[in-house]
Amino acid sequence: MTRSAHRHDAGAGAPAGDALVVLSLYVSGPTPRSARAIVNVRKLCEENLPGRYTLAVIDLSQTPALAAQHQIIAAPTLVREQPLPERRFIGDMSNSQRILAGLDVVAMGG
């Protein structure tokens, strides 16, 4: 399984309260769509949740059983695991306003 996690400890993003936002991004191999999703999510988090998030990138092509275990029906899929309730987003994560709204995050500078 390819899994990378990032935790950043400084910043002033604006999720509900001061809660750490725990995200998992499920991708399927080294495809252009997967690469775009990774870049888009990391940029979105760095710009809007600096120091306030963890991000795990899980490659389902390496561990396909995780798709069923975590009920992932399409890739890329971003899952907000914390704070509850869990939320899911499917696609290359290019619609940052939709993702921010779904994450309950106020865009920085806007």
Sequence and secondary structure as in RCSB ss.txt:
>XXXX:A:sequence
MTRSAHRHDAGAGAPAGDALVVLSLYVSGPTPRSARAIVNVRKLCEENLPGRYTLAVIDLSQTPALAAQHQIIAA
PTLVREQPLPERRFIGDMSNSQRILAGLDVVAMGG
>XXXX:A:secstr
  EEEEE       SSTT  EEEEEEE SS HHHHHHHHHHHHHHHHH TTSEEEEEEETTT THHHHHTT  SS
SEEEEEESSS EEEESS   HHHHHHHTT   TT 
